[in-house]
Amino acid sequence: MIHRRTLLTTAAAAAAATALAPLNAMAQATDAWPSRPIRLVVPFPPGGSADFLGRLVAEKITLATGWVMVVENRAGAAGNIGLDAVAKAAPDGYTIGIGQTANMAINPALYAKMPFDPLKDLAPVALVASQPMVVTVKADAPYRTLAELLAAIKKSAEPMRVAFAGNGTVAHLTIELLERHAGISLVNVPYKGSGPAVNDLRAGHVDFFVGNSISVLGQVNAGSLRALAVTSPARLKALPAVPTVAESGFADFDAQTWSGVVTPAGVPQPILARLYTEVTRVLARPEVLAKFAAEGSTAATGRSTQQFVELVRAEHRSWGELVRQAKIQID
């Protein structure tokens, strides 16, 4: 009997050790993280706002921690290609990405087929920054306020032309929102980028342009464009004299593009917590806040991971509803 009990006890201990082995291995891997370079996927081309934010975060984290962070631009399909690579990566904390309004909130309704589910396949970690859209006209246009522009649109015998960069973008959907709030109808003129759109605005081929703050700030400050309104709830620090759309008569109007750090679903919680800590430390640095402000961005200081999760879900619902109502789709 004693021999049998000893065997049973030994077998149970062996089974428990076998069951705990994967957990112990995961704990050891988590404790050692990061032991090799971390890949930060920016799902847009170099030079854009997501690239600027991603590279700034990677640079400051590397300087503060000694980690090796490698930025990889994987552009295409409005951010879907790069973020799909993140969603399908091993959930070990060595592949992270920049999630944005377009690829996490708009694209699921915009594209007939999505390669990933942003609500299930990705884990939001830390919101980084946001940028409003800016309604702009050329410097010698007769409109000095949004109200004057809207009045001219309503009086015009022919629909006025509005330029923006890319179908299904936040700028495009902001125009849809403005049409609905103001009771106007416009001719939408999409471009492949902000540069060509602004060039056509200055040449008089379109009547006004809606683009994110980063894309227009330089020309507004240089005096070649005039900003009439920003679409965030509060005025932009970089354009303090420019009122919000809400101040211009449309209460609660809010249309912004945001960016944040995301990982594949299933990354261990201690790694997520460490990532969050390091990103939020970056956002607290005065020089980072100054750079964001100079570029027309607002740093997301003081926002928790849960608040980022809730933002993604809320924006997924609201932008998706607008895309479906406007019947916008990309095959």
N, C-alpha and C positions, 0 to 999 in steps of 0.2 A: 504493500500500500504506500509506504514511504517512497519507494522507488518510482511508483506511478505518479504520485503527486509531484515529485521532483521533475519528472519528465514534462508534466503538464505545465508546471511553472516556467520551466526553461523554454518550452514551445511558445507560451504566451508572451514571454519577454522578447523572444526572437521576432514574433509577429508584430509586437508593438514597435520594436526597433525598425523593422522593415517599413511599417506604415509611416513612421516619423522621418525616415531617411530623406524623402523628397522635401519635406518641410524644413529639415535642418539644412539641406543643400541650398534651398531658396533663401533661408535666413543668412547663411554664409555669403551667398552671392549678393544679397542686399547690403550686408555690412561692408563688403568690399567695393560696392559700386561708388563711383565709376572707376573701373580698372583699365579701361581702354577708351578711345575717342568716342564722343557722342555725336551722332549725325543729326543736324538740325535742317529739316527739309523746308525750304521756302517754296510754296507751290506757284510762284509767279516769277517773271523774268527779273534779272538784276536791274536795279535802279528805281524800282517802284516803292510804294510806301511799305508793303509787307517785307520787302527785301531790306529796306532801311531799318525797320524795327527789329527784324530777326538778327541782322548783323550787329546791331548795337547791343542787343541783349547778349548774344554769344560773346562778343568782345569783352563786355564788362564782367560777365560771369567767369570767363577764362582768367582775367586779371585778378579777380577776387579770390578764386578757389584753386587755380592751377589746373583745372580740368582742361582737356583738349576738346574743343567743340568745332566741328567742321560743318560749314554752311553749304548746303547743296540746293541749287535752284533746279526745280523740276516743274516747268511751266506746261500749261496746256489745259484745254477744256474748262476754263474759268476756275482753275485751281483744283479740279477733280483728280488730275493725274498725280500730282505730288501728294495730295492728302490721301489718296488711295494707297500709295506706297507706305505711308505712315500707318494707315489702318491695318495693312496686311503684314507689317513688320512684327518680329518677335516682341512680346510684351516684357522686355527686360530692361527698359530705360535707356537703351543705346540708340534708339531712333525716336526723335520727337519732331514736331512740326509746328508751323504757324497756321492755325485755323483762323478763318476770316468770315465775315458776314456772307460773302458770296458762296464759298464752298461748304459752309455748315448750315446756313439758314435759307438761302435762296435757291441754290442749285437743285436740291431734292424735289422742288416743285417745278423747276424750269426744265430739267432734262427728263426725257421719257424714261431713260434707264440710268440709274446711278450705280457706280461700281462698289460703293460702300454706303452704309447707313451712319450718318454722323452722330445720331443719338445712341447707337448701340456699339459701333465699332471704334469709337474714339472717346478718350477721357479728357475733358477740359481740365487744365491744371491752373493756369494763371492768366487772367486778362491783362494785356499789356497796354493798349492805347486805343483811342478812337479818333476819327476825323469826321467832321460834318461835311455835307455838300455845300457848295457856295454858288449862288445864282449870280452870274456875271454878265456884263455887257461890255462892248468896246468903249474906250475912254471918251469918245466924242458922241456917244449915244445920247438921245434927249432924256432918257430915264435916269432919275437919281434915286428913286426908291422902288421897292417891289410893288407898292400900290400903283405907281405911275406905269410901270411895265404891264401890270395886269389890266389896268384901264385901257392901255393901248391895244392889248391883245383882244379885248372884248369889242373895241371899236373898229378893229381892222376888217376890211372887206374880205381879205384872204387870210387863212390861218397862218399865224407866224411860225417860224422855224426855230426849233430848239436843238442844239447840238449836245451830244454826250458821248462818252467813250464806252462802247460795247452794249449790245442787247442783253437784257437781263441783269445788268449791274445795279448797284445801289443807286447810282445816278439816274439810270433809266426808271427805276421804280419810284424814285423821289419825284420825278416829273409826273408819273402817273398819279401819285398822291396829291401833288399840287393841282393837277387838272381837276381832280375830284373835289378838293377843298374849295378851290376858287371858281368852279363851274366854268372852266374854259376848255377849249379844244386846240391842240397844237399839232404841227407836223413834226414828228420825231425824226431826227437825222443822226443815226449812229455812226461812229467812227471807230477805227481800230486802235486809237489812242488819243490821249488828251492833246498832244502836240498838234496833229492835223486839225482837230476840232477848233482849237484856239486860233490857229492860222486862218481858218475859214471865217471865224467870227470877226477877226480883225480886218479881213478883206471884205466883209459885208455880205458874205454868202449865206449866213444864218443870222438870226436876230439876237439870240442869247445862248449862253452855255451854262450847263450845270455839271460841275465836277468836284472831286474832293479837294479839301483845302490845300493839300500838298501840291496838287497839280496847277493851282492858280495863284498861290500866295506870292511867288516871285514877280509875276507880271502885274498883280494888283499893287504891290509895293513899288514897282517900277513906274506905275502910272499908265501902262498900256491897256489895262482892263479896269473896270469899275465894279466893285462888289456891291450888290444890292441887299443880300440877306444870306445868313447862314442857317442851316437846317437843324442845328443842335438846340436843346432846350435853353442853354445859356450861351452868351456871346463867347467868341473865340478870343483867347488872350492875344493871339497874333494879329487879330483884326478887331480891336476893342470898339471902334466907331461904327462897325457894321451890325445892324440889328438882326435878331433872329426872325425866322418866318413867323414864329408864334407872336412875337412883338408886333409884327406887321399885320395882325388881324386874324391869325389862324391858331387859336389856342391849342396847346398840347401837340403841335406839329413837331415831330421828332424823327429824323432820318439820318442815320450815321453809319459809317463803316467801322468795324472794330476788328482788332487782331489780338490773338492770344496764343499761348503755348498749349499744345495738346499732345497726347501720347496715344499709342494703341490701347484699347480696352484691355484690362487685366494686368497692367503694370502694378507690382506690389505697392501697397500704400506707403511704406517708408520712403520709397524712391519718389513717389508723387509729392510727399510732404517736403522732401529735400529740394526738389525742383521748385516747388512753390516758394520755399524760403529764399532760395537764391534769386529767383526772378523778382520777387517783391523787394529784396534788398537793392537790386539794380534800380527799380523804379523810385526808390527813396533817395537816390543820389542826386544832389543839386545840379550837377553838370548834365545828367540824363534828362531831368525835367526841363532844363534850359534848351537842350537840343530838340526835345519833342515840341516845345512851345515855338521854337524858331521854325520848325518844319510844318507847323499848323496842326499838330497832334495834341491830344490831352491824355496824359498818363493816367492809367487806371489804378492809382494808389488807393490802398485801403480796401480793395475788393477781394473777398474770399473766394476760394475754389467753388463753394456752393453757389455763390452769387453768379459766378461765370457759368456754371451749369444751368442755372435758372434763366440767365440771359439767352443762352443758346436755345433753350426750349421755347422761350417766349418769342424770340425772333424767328425761329423755325415756323411757328404757328402764324405769326402776323404777316411776314413776308410771303410765306406760302399761300396764304389766303389771297393776298393782293395779286400774286402771279396768276392764280387760278381765275380770279375775277376778271383780270385784264386779258386772260386767254393768251398769255405769253408762253411760248414753248420753243425749246431748241432740241432737235432730234439728235 
